[in-house]
């Protein structure tokens, strides 16, 4: 699924714990962020799953590979971008402004769609499979 398709598929409304668990079999907690649900190869914030634990720096889809959690994917992307000279921030697994700017620069230099987020084409271009 493309990043654009994932954006359209994302649930942006808040739902309680029961709603999420009856629709998705894989829901994980990322410390410092909140709960994410897995759908069609992307992690999405599970808004309302646990309202006391919602601190999503980025609230859109995050492509995943190799059964990695969202913060692990972002960490790997940050590390690869740092090795290539695109990113100079902390390796923290957070998709903040500096990470998004580095992703955008990498995408532009590699003739990828400039989304500024972790999508399949970017993961593939970084050789992270």
C-alpha positions, 0 to 999 in steps of 0.5 A: 500500500502506498503512503497516500493510500495509508493516509486515507485508510487511517482512523483519526477518530478517537475510539475506546480500548474495546473498539480497537481490540475488536478490529485489530489484532496487533496493538502495541504500546510505545513508551513516551508515545502511546498505542499504535495499531498495525494495518496493511504494513503501517503503524497508526496511532490508536487515538483514544485507546488509552487517553492518558498515554497519547504523546504522538510527535507524528500522528500519521502512518509509519511504514514497517518491515521485519516485525519492527515496532514504530520507534524501532523503524524510526530509529533505524531510519535515523541511523541510516540517515545519520550514516549518510550525512542527512541527520545529525540529531539524537537516535531516539526513535521519534519522528520529530521535525529534524528527522522529518527534514532529514527524510525529506532531504533524502527523498528529494535527493533520491527522486522519491515522493517527498513525504517527510515520513517513513514510507516503503520507498524510503525504507527500500532506498535506505536499504533497510529491508 
